[in-house]
Amino acid sequence: MSRNFFKYLTRAHKWAGLILSVQILFWFSSGLFFTLFPIDEVRGRHLTDSPSYTLSDQSLLPIEIAMTTYDGQLTGAKLISVAGRPAYVLLGDSGSQLIDARTGSAWAALGEGDIRRIAEASYKGEGKIAALSRLDSLPKDYRGGLPVWQVKFDDKAKTRLYLDPQTAEIRATRTRLWRVFDFMWKLHIMDVTGEDNFNAWWLRLAAFCGFLFALSGVALLWHRLVLRPRPKRINRA
């Protein structure tokens, strides 16, 4: 093989290594960031606490009767408290259904006032509610089911609570730290858009550069150890 071939191969090896070093920098910097914060702090668990409600002593509908109202194949049922009111959650192949544990009728969705009151009772931070809205499309920092109530607080952490519209259960807690963590995670796994797209051009580029770097490295090592002529020894005797 000509010297020019290995000259260009050396350049390709260096450029591939340079491109790979950018992603390696992302891996190590994001990995370092992950070690600095406990995962419970990232998830904002210190900012919320499920409020405790006592179920009223009034007579409840037997759960066996409530289970017959489920539209589909039932797999489970449980009694919960929704802002102090008893309700049965019925689970099955048709999703979850909420039944009034006193009357057996379908549970009416909670209003804005109920969500506000429950969010304030669940929140343990120092801020106050700045905005409250019911969402039918996914925001950037939430990937759960829809619809969902979004409650924004004016604290330093920029806390957002996402509550179930039927049970007011907190589905997710998001803070500024979580959003930074999420961005660093996307850099770490090379999924900047968060769409789980394994055909993105930057993934293809990184894969190609990794293959080129390894293959050219083996070829250059073979050239240096096997093909390149060794200098002749001069006999001075």
C-alpha positions as CSV (number, residue, x, y, z in Angstrom):
1,M,0.0,0.0,0.0
2,S,1.2,3.5,-0.8
3,R,2.3,6.0,1.9
4,N,-0.4,8.4,0.9
5,F,-3.1,5.9,1.8
6,F,-1.8,5.6,5.4
7,K,-1.3,9.4,5.5
8,Y,-5.0,9.9,4.8
9,L,-5.9,7.1,7.1
10,T,-4.0,8.8,9.9
11,R,-5.9,12.0,9.3
12,A,-9.2,10.1,9.3
13,H,-8.3,8.4,12.5
14,K,-7.5,11.8,14.2
15,W,-10.7,13.4,12.9
16,A,-12.8,10.5,14.0
17,G,-11.2,10.6,17.5
18,L,-11.8,14.3,17.7
19,I,-15.6,13.9,17.0
20,L,-15.8,11.0,19.4
21,S,-14.1,13.1,22.1
22,V,-17.0,15.5,22.1
23,Q,-19.5,12.8,23.0
24,I,-17.0,11.3,25.5
25,L,-16.9,14.8,27.1
26,F,-20.7,14.7,27.3
27,W,-20.6,11.3,28.9
28,F,-18.1,12.2,31.6
29,S,-19.5,15.6,32.4
30,S,-23.1,14.3,32.6
31,G,-21.9,11.3,34.6
32,L,-20.2,13.7,37.1
33,F,-23.4,15.8,37.3
34,F,-25.5,12.7,38.1
35,T,-23.2,11.9,41.1
36,L,-23.7,15.4,42.6
37,F,-27.4,15.2,43.5
38,P,-29.4,12.5,45.2
39,I,-32.1,11.1,42.9
40,D,-34.9,11.9,45.4
41,E,-33.8,15.5,45.4
42,V,-33.9,15.5,41.6
43,R,-37.4,14.1,41.6
44,G,-38.5,16.7,44.1
45,R,-39.8,14.3,46.7
46,H,-38.7,16.6,49.5
47,L,-41.1,19.2,48.1
48,T,-44.3,17.2,48.3
49,D,-46.1,15.0,50.8
50,S,-49.4,13.2,50.2
51,P,-52.0,14.8,52.5
52,S,-53.7,12.3,54.9
53,Y,-57.5,12.3,54.8
54,T,-59.7,10.2,57.1
55,L,-62.5,8.4,55.4
56,S,-65.9,9.3,56.8
57,D,-67.7,6.7,59.0
58,Q,-70.8,6.7,56.9
59,S,-71.8,3.4,55.4
60,L,-70.0,2.4,52.2
61,L,-71.3,0.5,49.3
62,P,-69.9,-3.1,49.4
63,I,-66.9,-3.3,47.1
64,E,-68.4,-6.5,45.4
65,I,-71.3,-4.4,44.2
66,A,-69.0,-1.6,43.0
67,M,-67.0,-4.1,41.0
68,T,-70.0,-5.1,39.0
69,T,-70.1,-1.6,37.5
70,Y,-66.8,-1.9,35.7
71,D,-67.0,-1.9,32.0
72,G,-64.5,-4.6,31.0
73,Q,-62.4,-7.4,32.5
74,L,-61.7,-6.4,36.1
75,T,-58.3,-7.2,37.6
76,G,-58.3,-5.3,40.9
77,A,-60.1,-2.8,43.1
78,K,-59.2,-0.7,46.1
79,L,-60.7,1.9,48.4
80,I,-59.1,5.4,48.5
81,S,-59.8,8.8,49.8
82,V,-60.1,11.7,47.4
83,A,-59.9,14.9,49.4
84,G,-61.6,13.1,52.3
85,R,-64.3,11.5,50.2
86,P,-64.4,7.7,49.8
87,A,-64.0,6.2,46.3
88,Y,-63.3,2.8,44.8
89,V,-60.6,2.6,42.1
90,L,-61.5,-0.2,39.7
91,L,-58.6,-1.6,37.5
92,G,-58.8,-3.7,34.4
93,D,-58.4,-4.0,30.6
94,S,-60.4,-0.8,30.1
95,G,-58.2,1.3,32.3
96,S,-58.9,2.7,35.7
97,Q,-62.4,3.8,36.7
98,L,-63.3,5.8,39.8
99,I,-66.6,4.9,41.6
100,D,-68.2,6.8,44.4
101,A,-68.0,4.5,47.4
102,R,-71.2,5.8,48.9
103,T,-73.5,5.7,45.8
104,G,-71.8,3.5,43.3
105,S,-72.1,6.2,40.6
106,A,-69.2,7.3,38.4
107,W,-66.9,9.8,40.0
108,A,-67.2,13.3,38.8
109,A,-63.9,15.0,37.9
110,L,-62.5,17.3,40.4
111,G,-62.8,21.1,39.8
112,E,-60.1,23.7,39.8
113,G,-60.8,24.6,43.4
114,D,-60.4,21.0,44.5
115,I,-57.1,20.7,42.7
116,R,-55.8,24.0,44.1
117,R,-56.7,23.0,47.7
118,I,-55.1,19.5,47.3
119,A,-52.0,20.9,45.7
120,E,-51.5,23.5,48.5
121,A,-51.9,20.7,51.0
122,S,-49.4,18.5,49.2
123,Y,-46.7,21.1,48.7
124,K,-44.0,21.5,51.3
125,G,-42.0,24.3,49.8
126,E,-42.0,28.1,50.5
127,G,-43.7,29.3,47.4
128,K,-47.3,29.9,46.4
129,I,-49.4,28.8,43.5
130,A,-48.6,31.1,40.5
131,A,-50.6,29.3,37.8
132,L,-53.0,26.4,37.5
133,S,-54.2,24.8,34.2
134,R,-55.6,21.6,32.8
135,L,-53.5,20.2,30.0
136,D,-54.6,18.1,27.1
137,S,-51.2,18.0,25.4
138,L,-47.8,17.0,26.9
139,P,-45.5,19.8,28.2
140,K,-41.7,19.3,27.8
141,D,-41.1,18.1,31.4
142,Y,-44.0,15.6,31.7
143,R,-44.5,12.3,29.8
144,G,-47.4,10.7,31.7
145,G,-51.0,10.3,30.8
146,L,-53.5,13.0,29.7
147,P,-55.4,15.0,30.7
148,V,-53.5,16.3,33.7
149,W,-53.6,19.3,36.0
150,Q,-50.4,21.4,36.0
151,V,-49.8,23.5,39.1
152,K,-46.9,26.0,39.0
153,F,-45.3,27.5,42.2
154,D,-43.3,30.7,42.4
155,D,-40.5,29.2,44.5
156,K,-36.8,29.2,43.6
157,A,-36.9,25.7,42.4
158,K,-39.6,26.5,39.8
159,T,-41.7,23.6,41.1
160,R,-44.5,22.2,39.0
161,L,-46.9,19.5,40.2
162,Y,-48.8,17.3,37.8
163,L,-52.1,16.0,39.3
164,D,-54.5,13.3,38.2
165,P,-57.8,15.1,37.2
166,Q,-59.9,12.4,38.9
167,T,-58.1,11.4,42.1
168,A,-55.8,14.5,42.5
169,E,-52.9,12.0,42.9
170,I,-49.5,13.6,42.2
171,R,-48.3,12.0,39.0
172,A,-45.0,13.9,38.8
173,T,-43.0,16.7,40.5
174,R,-40.8,18.8,38.3
175,T,-38.2,21.3,39.4
176,R,-35.4,23.3,37.7
177,L,-32.9,20.7,38.9
178,W,-35.0,17.9,37.3
179,R,-35.1,19.8,34.0
180,V,-31.3,20.3,34.0
181,F,-30.9,16.6,35.0
182,D,-33.2,15.6,32.1
183,F,-31.2,17.6,29.6
184,M,-27.9,16.1,30.9
185,W,-29.5,12.6,30.6
186,K,-30.5,13.3,27.0
187,L,-26.8,14.2,26.2
188,H,-25.6,11.1,28.1
189,I,-27.8,8.7,26.1
190,M,-27.5,10.7,22.8
191,D,-31.2,11.4,22.6
192,V,-31.4,15.2,22.6
193,T,-34.9,15.4,21.3
194,G,-36.3,12.8,23.8
195,E,-38.1,11.0,21.1
196,D,-36.3,7.6,21.5
197,N,-35.1,8.0,17.8
198,F,-32.2,5.6,17.1
199,N,-32.0,6.7,13.5
200,A,-30.9,10.3,14.2
201,W,-28.1,11.7,12.2
202,W,-25.8,12.4,15.3
203,L,-26.2,8.7,16.4
204,R,-25.2,7.6,12.9
205,L,-22.3,10.0,12.9
206,A,-21.1,8.8,16.3
207,A,-21.4,5.1,15.3
208,F,-19.6,5.7,12.0
209,C,-16.8,7.6,13.7
210,G,-16.5,4.9,16.3
211,F,-16.2,2.2,13.7
212,L,-13.7,4.3,11.6
213,F,-11.6,5.1,14.7
214,A,-11.3,1.5,15.7
215,L,-10.8,0.1,12.2
216,S,-8.2,2.8,11.2
217,G,-6.4,2.3,14.6
218,V,-6.0,-1.4,13.9
219,A,-4.8,-0.7,10.3
220,L,-2.3,1.9,11.5
221,L,-1.0,-0.4,14.2
222,W,-0.6,-3.2,11.7
223,H,1.3,-0.8,9.4
224,R,3.6,0.3,12.1
225,L,4.4,-3.2,13.4
226,V,4.4,-5.3,10.3
227,L,4.5,-3.3,7.0
228,R,6.8,-0.4,7.8
229,P,10.4,-1.3,7.1
230,R,12.7,-1.4,10.1
231,P,15.9,0.6,10.0
232,K,19.0,-1.5,9.2
233,R,21.6,-2.0,11.8
234,I,25.1,-0.7,11.0
235,N,27.9,-3.1,11.9
236,R,30.7,-0.9,13.3
237,A,33.0,-3.8,13.9
